């Protein structure tokens, strides 16, 4: 090159070697090698020097044991150590096109993947420099199995393209989805703000902004991480998926990325907590405090995945509960979560009625063993939206199944002035049915107790005199206990009858015309007595 560019007048020639891989440092080592000056190769510089030697054509054709052969041999030794292989792979990023052409990148990745999959604890290979101090401390304080996750600490320092290739290689070699998920979670927490430490609400709120310089890179990184997440259900917690979703909204990730996270969350939303679902609304046209539409889409995905459970539950008798088993089903857990979520967002005055109705109807009615939760949410909504018309109040109250309200909820609803009159009447009617059933149950038990006394009285006639005396004493004590129980039952029955009378009087106070109330009484079976009470009022 000097001879080609030497000027005819014999002046000095200056060459600019800008295209040599590894730059000045790699060229200096190659030049020292040419002049038999001792050079020191290590895991950090061997890759740039190998690429520079290839560029300078330092092959065996010119001299035996040339730089290409020397660096190839040393690179083989480097690949035997996890620590050195990590350093060599990091060095590939500065000379990536040349390292790719020489297959150095693939050799490093395959070596790391094989080591991690064959022995996740990496006890046979020293941990890399990024985690060396921390890992050595763990080695002294914990067994080798505790080191099973240290490999992804080193891997997280790789650039996104190499990190992605390493994860894919590990999956191809049989790495467990749980370990892959942990590596991705660690890398995401390290590279994305708001995914670790502190309160969720404090970390990811609309007021917190991402710097314009790094927002684009973070968005790309997030989208790649989401694509790499294992599809296995449960390997990533629902809470972390929702944090990723919230971050995706802040970074304005692609619709496909957000849909991916919503679909994954929907598959296991029964594991979510209320605070996880309280995703702030973002964007220029924000109406509500929380993103209700996002939660609705998550519930739609959940219902689609659990369609078989919905179909089988639809044929269950109304009197039976979807949670008849000892542990609640995912459908019942989601229904309870939706009711709690609705009660939280219902206080937002900007929440439209159709959105509330749509979200409340996303889970089937028979998924709720009790309607106390949905009643509470509706009561909060009515209190926060006093301008609703009577027709709108009746529409929202159609979500309540009065037969599935507890006695406490019925008592509250009977005195709730925000509820439509029609619903209050239904609540009082079903509350009376509950009391009638309770009275009938008490009377049935009382009859059984009284009838059970006669057989015990004959014991004295079937025993000897000594035994008869003991039996008489025992019988007297037992009869006394029975009399106490019967008296207690009768007093409770009287209390229940007083409650019935009180409720009938409350019904009369509703202010309906006498003729219409008499028609309702005959249909509901209250009888002449209830009519006289209503008429008297």
For each residue, the residues with C-beta under 8 A, 3 or more apart:
1: 4 5 15
2: 5 6 13 15
3: 6
4: 1
5: 1 2 13 15
6: 2 3 10 13
7: 10 11 13
8:
9:
10: 6 7
11: 7
12:
13: 2 5 6 7
14:
15: 1 2 5
16:
17: 20 27
18:
19: 55
20: 17 23 26 27 52 55 56
21: 26 48 51 52 54 55 95 98
22: 25 26 27 45 48 49 51 52 94 95
23: 20 26 27 48
24: 27 28
25: 22 28 29 45 48
26: 20 21 22 23 29 30 45 48 49 51 52
27: 17 20 22 23 24 30 31 52
28: 24 25 31 32
29: 25 26 32 33 39 45 49 52
30: 26 27 33 34 49 52 53 56 58 67
31: 27 28 34 35
32: 28 29 35 37 38 39
33: 29 30 36 37 39 58 67 70
34: 30 31
35: 31 32
36: 33
37: 32 33
38: 32
39: 29 32 33 49
40:
41: 45 46 49 70 71 74
42: 45 46
43: 46 78 81 83 84 85 87 88 91
44: 87 88 90 91
45: 22 25 26 29 41 42 48 49 91
46: 41 42 43 49 50 71 74 75 78 88 91
47: 50 51 75 88 91 92 95 99 104
48: 21 22 23 25 26 45 51 52 91 94 95
49: 22 26 29 30 39 41 45 46 52 53 67 71
50: 46 47 53 54 68 71 72 75 102 104
51: 21 22 26 47 48 54 55 95 98 99 102 104
52: 20 21 22 26 27 29 30 48 49 55 56
53: 30 49 50 56 58 66 67 68 71
54: 21 50 51 57 58 68 98 102
55: 19 20 21 51 52 98
56: 20 30 52 53 67
57: 54 62
58: 30 33 53 54 62 66 67 68
59: 62 66 68
60: 63 64 65 66 68 69
61:
62: 57 58 59 66
63: 60 66
64: 60
65: 60 69 70
66: 53 58 59 60 62 63 69 70
67: 30 33 49 53 56 58 70 71
68: 50 53 54 58 59 60 71 72
69: 60 65 66 72 73
70: 33 41 65 66 67 73 74
71: 41 46 49 50 53 67 68 74 75
72: 50 68 69 75 76
73: 69 70 76 77
74: 41 46 70 71 77 78
75: 46 47 50 71 72 78 79 88 104 107
76: 72 73 79 80
77: 73 74 80
78: 43 46 74 75 81 84 85 87 88
79: 75 76 84 85 88 107 108 111
80: 76 77 84
81: 43 78 84 85 125 126
82: 85 86 112 115 122 125 126 127 128 151 154
83: 43 86 87 125 126 127 128 129 132
84: 43 78 79 80 81 87 88
85: 43 78 79 81 82 88 89 108 111 112 115
86: 82 83 89 90 112 128 129 130 154 155 157
87: 43 44 78 83 84 90 91 128 129
88: 43 44 46 47 75 78 79 84 85 91 92 104 108
89: 85 86 92 105 108 109 112 158 162 166
90: 44 86 87 93 157 158
91: 43 44 45 46 47 48 87 88 94 95
92: 47 88 89 95 96 99 104 105 108 162
93: 90 96 158 159 162
94: 22 48 91
95: 21 22 47 48 51 91 92 98 99
96: 92 93 99 100 105
97: 100 101
98: 21 51 54 55 95 101 102
99: 47 51 92 95 96 102 104 105
100: 96 97 103 104 105 106
101: 97 98
102: 50 51 54 98 99
103: 100 106 107
104: 47 50 51 75 88 92 99 100 107 108
105: 89 92 96 99 100 108 109 162 165
106: 100 103 109 110
107: 75 79 103 104 110 111
108: 79 85 88 89 92 104 105 111 112
109: 89 105 106 112 113 162 165 166 169
110: 106 107 113 114 169
111: 79 85 107 108 114 115
112: 82 85 86 89 108 109 115 116 151 155 166 169 170
113: 109 110 116 117 166 169 170 172 173 175
114: 110 111 117 118 173
115: 82 85 111 112 118 119 122 124 125 151
116: 112 113 119 120 122 151 170 175
117: 113 114 120 170 173 174 175
118: 114 115
119: 115 116 122 123 124 125
120: 116 117 148 149 151 179
121: 144 145 146 147 148
122: 82 115 116 119 125 126 127 147 150 151
123: 119 144 147
124: 115 119
125: 81 82 83 115 119 122
126: 81 82 83 122 132
127: 82 83 122 131 132 135 136 147 150 151 153 154
128: 82 83 86 87 131 132 153 154
129: 83 86 87 132 154
130: 86 153 154 157
131: 127 128 134 135 150 153 154
132: 83 126 127 128 129 135 136
133: 136 137
134: 131 137 138 150 153
135: 127 131 132 138 139 147 150 153
136: 127 132 133 139 140
137: 133 134 140 141
138: 134 135 141 142 146 147 150
139: 135 136 142 144 147
140: 136 137
141: 137 138
142: 138 139 146 147
143: 146
144: 121 123 139 147
145: 121 148
146: 121 138 142 143
147: 121 122 123 127 135 138 139 142 144 150
148: 120 121 145 179
149: 120 152 153 179 182 186
150: 122 127 131 134 135 138 147 153 154
151: 82 112 115 116 120 122 127 154 155 183
152: 149 155 156 179 182 183 186 187
153: 127 128 130 131 134 135 149 150 156 157 186
154: 82 86 127 128 129 130 131 150 151 157
155: 86 112 151 152 158 163 166 167 183 187
156: 152 153 163 183 186 187 190 191
157: 86 90 130 153 154
158: 89 90 93 155 162 163 166
159: 93 162 163
160: 163 164 220 221 224
161: 164 165
162: 89 92 93 105 109 158 159 165 166
163: 155 156 158 159 160 166 167 187
164: 160 161 167 168 224 228
165: 105 109 161 162 168 169
166: 89 109 112 113 155 158 162 163 169 170
167: 155 163 164 170 171 180 183 184 228
168: 164 165 171 172 228
169: 109 110 112 113 165 166 172 173
170: 112 113 116 117 166 167 173 175 179 180
171: 167 168 174 175 180 230
172: 113 168 169
173: 113 114 117 169 170
174: 117 171
175: 113 116 117 170 171 179 180
176: 179 180
177: 180 181 230 232 235
178: 181 182 235
179: 120 148 149 152 170 175 176 182 183
180: 167 170 171 175 176 177 183 184 228 230 235
181: 177 178 184 185 229 230 235 236
182: 149 152 178 179 185 186
183: 151 152 155 156 167 179 180 186 187
184: 167 180 181 187 188 225 228 229
185: 181 182 188 189 236 240
186: 149 152 153 156 182 183 189 190
187: 152 155 156 163 183 184 190 191 225
188: 184 185 191 192 195 221 222 225 244
189: 185 186 192 195 196
190: 156 186 187
191: 156 187 188 218 221
192: 188 189 195 218 221 222 247
193: 203 208 210 218 247
194: 203 204 208 243 246 247 250
195: 188 189 192 203 240 243 244 247
196: 189
197: 203
198: 202 203
199: 202 203
200: 203 204 243 275 276
201: 204 205 275 278
202: 198 199 205
203: 193 194 195 197 198 199 200 208
204: 194 200 201 208 243 246 247 250 280
205: 201 202 208 280
206: 280 281 282 286
207:
208: 193 194 203 204 205 250
209:
210: 193 214 215 218 250 251
211: 214 215
212: 215
213:
214: 210 211 217 218
215: 210 211 212 218 219 251
216: 219 220
217: 214 220 221
218: 191 192 193 210 214 215 221 222 251
219: 215 216 222 223 251 252 253
220: 160 216 217 223 224
221: 160 188 191 192 217 218 224 225
222: 188 192 218 219 225 226 244 247 248 251 253 257
223: 219 220 226 227 253 254 257
224: 160 164 220 221 227 228
225: 184 187 188 221 222 228 229 244
226: 222 223 229 244 248 253 257 260 261
227: 223 224 257 260
228: 164 167 168 180 184 224 225
229: 181 184 225 226 236 264
230: 171 177 180 181 235 236
231:
232: 177 235
233: 267 268
234: 268
235: 177 178 180 181 230 232
236: 181 185 229 230 240 241 264
237: 240 241 271
238: 241 242 265 268 269 271 272 276
239: 242 243 271 272 273 276
240: 185 195 236 237 243 244
241: 236 237 238 244 245 261 264 265 268
242: 238 239 245 246 265 272 276 277 279
243: 194 195 200 204 239 240 246 247 276
244: 188 195 222 225 226 240 241 247 248 261
245: 241 242 248 249 258 261 262 265 279 294
246: 194 204 242 243 249 250 279 280
247: 192 193 194 195 204 222 243 244 250 251
248: 222 226 244 245 251 253 257 258 261
249: 245 246 252 253 258 279 282 291 294
250: 194 204 208 210 246 247 282
251: 210 215 218 219 222 247 248
252: 219 249
253: 219 222 223 226 248 249 257 258
254: 223 257 258
255: 258 259
256: 259 260
257: 222 223 226 227 248 253 254 260 261
258: 245 248 249 253 254 255 261 262
259: 255 256 262 263
260: 226 227 256 257 263 264
261: 226 241 244 245 248 257 258 264 265
262: 245 258 259 265 266 294 297 298 301
263: 259 260 266 267 301
264: 229 236 241 260 261 267 268
265: 238 241 242 245 261 262 268 269 272 298 301
266: 262 263 269 297 298 299 300 301 302 304 305
267: 233 263 264 301 302 305
268: 233 234 238 241 264 265 271 272
269: 238 265 266 272 298 299 302 334 337
270: 302 330 333 334 337
271: 237 238 239 268
272: 238 239 242 265 268 269 276 277 337
273: 239 276 277
274: 277 278 337 340 341 344
275: 200 201 278
276: 200 238 239 242 243 272 273
277: 242 272 273 274 295 298 337 341
278: 201 274 275 290 341 344
279: 242 245 246 249 290 291 294 295
280: 204 205 206 246 289 290 291
281: 206 286 287 288 289 290 291
282: 206 249 250 286 291
283: 286
284:
285:
286: 206 281 282 283
287: 281 350 352
288: 281 291 292 345 348 350 351 355
289: 280 281 345 348 350
290: 278 279 280 281 295 344 345 348
291: 249 279 280 281 282 288 294 295
292: 288 295 296 345 351 355 359
293: 296 297 355
294: 245 249 262 279 291 297 298
295: 277 279 290 291 292 298 299 341 359
296: 292 293 299 300 355 358 359 362
297: 262 266 293 294 300 301
298: 262 265 266 269 277 294 295 301 302
299: 266 269 295 296 302 303 334 338 359 362 363
300: 266 296 297 303 304 362
301: 262 263 265 266 267 297 298 304 305
302: 266 267 269 270 298 299 305 306 334
303: 299 300 306 307 310 362 363
304: 266 300 301 307
305: 266 267 301 302
306: 302 303 309 310 330 331
307: 303 304 310 311
308: 311 312
309: 306 312 313 329 330 331
310: 303 306 307 313 314 331 364
311: 307 308 314 315
312: 308 309 315 316
313: 309 310 316 322 331 364 366 367
314: 310 311 364 366
315: 311 312
316: 312 313 320 322 366
317: 320
318: 366 403
319:
320: 316 317 324
321: 324 369
322: 313 316 329 331 332 366 367 369
323: 328 329 332 369
324: 320 321
325: 328 329
326:
327:
328: 323 325 332 333 336
329: 309 322 323 325 332 333
330: 270 306 309 333 334
331: 306 309 310 313 322 334 335 363 364 367
332: 322 323 328 329 335 336 367 368 369
333: 270 328 329 330 336 337
334: 269 270 299 302 330 331 337 338 363 367
335: 331 332 338 339 363 364 367 368 373
336: 328 332 333 339 340 368 373
337: 269 270 272 274 277 333 334 340 341
338: 299 334 335 341 342 359 360 362 363
339: 335 336 342 343 368 373 374 376 377
340: 274 336 337 343 344 373
341: 274 277 278 295 337 338 344 345 359
342: 338 339 345 346 356 359 360 374 377 381
343: 339 340 346 373 376 377 380
344: 274 278 290 340 341 347
345: 288 289 290 292 341 342 348 351
346: 342 343 351 356 377 378 380 381 384
347: 344 380 384
348: 288 289 290 345 351 384
349: 384 385
350: 287 288 289
351: 288 292 345 346 348 355 356 381
352: 287 355 356
353: 356 357 385 388 392 395 396
354: 357 358
355: 288 292 293 296 351 352 358 359
356: 342 346 351 352 353 359 360 381 396
357: 353 354 360 361 395 396 399
358: 296 354 355 361 362
359: 292 295 296 299 338 341 342 355 356 362
360: 338 342 356 357 363 374 377 399
361: 357 358 399
362: 296 299 300 303 338 358 359
363: 299 303 331 334 335 338 360 367 368
364: 310 313 314 331 335 367
365: 368 399 401
366: 313 314 316 318 322
367: 313 322 331 332 334 335 363 364
368: 332 335 336 339 363 365 371 373 374 401 404
369: 321 322 323 332 404
370: 373 404 405 406 409
371: 368 374 375 400 401 402 404 405 409
372: 375 376 405 406 408 409
373: 335 336 339 340 343 368 370 376 377
374: 339 342 360 368 371 377 378 399 400
375: 371 372 378 379 400 405 409 413
376: 339 343 372 373 379 380
377: 339 342 343 346 360 373 374 380 381
378: 346 374 375 381 382 396 397 399 400
379: 375 376 382 383 412 416 418 419
380: 343 346 347 376 377 383 384
381: 342 346 351 356 377 378 384 385 396
382: 378 379 385 386 388 393 396 418 419
383: 379 380 386 418
384: 346 347 348 349 380 381
385: 349 353 381 382 388
386: 382 383 418
387:
388: 353 382 385 392 393 396
389: 392 393
390: 393 394 420
391: 394 395
392: 353 388 389 395 396
393: 382 388 389 390 396 397 418 419 420
394: 390 391 397 398 420 422 423
395: 353 357 391 392 398
396: 353 356 357 378 381 382 388 392 393 399
397: 378 393 394 400 419 420 423
398: 394 395
399: 357 360 361 365 374 378 396
400: 371 374 375 378 397 405 423
401: 365 368 371 404 405
402: 371 405 410 413 423 426 427 429 430
403: 318 430
404: 368 369 370 371 401
405: 370 371 372 375 400 401 402 409 410 413 427 430
406: 370 372 409 410
407: 410 411 431 434
408: 372 411 412
409: 370 371 372 375 405 406 412 413
410: 402 405 406 407 413 414 427 428 430 431 434
411: 407 408 414 415 431
412: 379 408 409 415 416
413: 375 402 405 409 410 416 419 423 424 427
414: 410 411 424 427 428 431 503 506
415: 411 412
416: 379 412 413 419 424
417:
418: 379 382 383 386 393
419: 379 382 393 397 413 416 423 424 427
420: 390 393 394 397 423 424
421: 424 425 510 512
422: 394 425 426
423: 394 397 400 402 413 419 420 426 427
424: 413 414 416 419 420 421 427 428 510
425: 421 422 428 429 507 510 520
426: 402 422 423 429 430
427: 402 405 410 413 414 419 423 424 430 431
428: 410 414 424 425 431 432 503 506 507
429: 402 425 426 432 433 524
430: 402 403 405 410 426 427 433 434
431: 407 410 411 414 427 428 434 435 503
432: 428 429 435 436 500 503 504 526
433: 429 430 436 437
434: 407 410 430 431 437 438
435: 431 432 438 439 496 499 500 503
436: 432 433 439 440 500
437: 433 434 440 441
438: 434 435 441 442 496
439: 435 436 442 443 493 496 497 500
440: 436 437 443 444
441: 437 438 444 445
442: 438 439 445 446 489 492 493 496
443: 439 440 446 447 493
444: 440 441 447 448
445: 441 442 448 449 489
446: 442 443 449 450 486 489 490 493
447: 443 444 450 451
448: 444 445 451 452
449: 445 446 452 453 482 485 486 489
450: 446 447 453 482 486
451: 447 448 454
452: 448 449 455 456 482
453: 449 450 456 457 479 482
454: 451 457 458
455: 452 458
456: 452 453 459 475 478 479
457: 453 454 460 475
458: 454 455 461 462
459: 456 462 463 471 475
460: 457 463 468 471 472 475
461: 458 468
462: 458 459
463: 459 460 466 467 468 471
464: 467 468
465: 468 469
466: 463 469 470
467: 463 464 470 471
468: 460 461 463 464 465 471 472
469: 465 466 472 473
470: 466 467 473 474
471: 459 460 463 467 468 474 475
472: 460 468 469 475 476
473: 469 470 476 477
474: 470 471 477 478
475: 456 457 459 460 471 472 478 479
476: 472 473 479 480
477: 473 474 480 481
478: 456 474 475 481 482
479: 453 456 475 476 482 483
480: 476 477 483 484
481: 477 478 484 485
482: 449 450 452 453 478 479 485 486
483: 479 480 486 487
484: 480 481 487 488
485: 449 481 482 488 489
486: 446 449 450 482 483 489 490
487: 483 484 490 491
488: 484 485 491 492
489: 442 445 446 449 485 486 492 493
490: 446 486 487 493 494
491: 487 488 494 495
492: 442 488 489 495 496
493: 439 442 443 446 489 490 496 497
494: 490 491 497 498
495: 491 492 498 499
496: 435 438 439 442 492 493 499 500
497: 439 493 494 500 501
498: 494 495 501 502
499: 435 495 496 502 503
500: 432 435 436 439 496 497 503 504
501: 497 498 504 505 533
502: 498 499 505 506
503: 414 428 431 432 435 499 500 506 507
504: 432 500 501 507 508 526 530 533 534
505: 501 502 508 509 533 537
506: 414 428 502 503 509 510
507: 425 428 503 504 510 517 530 534
508: 504 505 517 533 534 535 536 537
509: 505 506 537
510: 421 424 425 506 507
511:
512: 421 516 517 520
513: 516 517
514: 517 518 534 535
515: 518 519
516: 512 513 519 520
517: 507 508 512 513 514 520 521 531 534
518: 514 515 521 522 531 534 535
519: 515 516 522 523
520: 425 512 516 517 523 524
521: 517 518 524 526 527 530 531 534
522: 518 519 525 526 531
523: 519 520
524: 429 520 521
525: 522
526: 432 504 521 522 529 530 531
527: 521 530 531
528: 531 532
529: 526 532 533
530: 504 507 521 526 527 533 534
531: 517 518 521 522 526 527 528 534 535
532: 528 529 535 536
533: 501 504 505 508 529 530 536 537
534: 504 507 508 514 517 518 521 530 531 537
535: 508 514 518 531 532
536: 508 532 533
537: 505 508 509 533 534
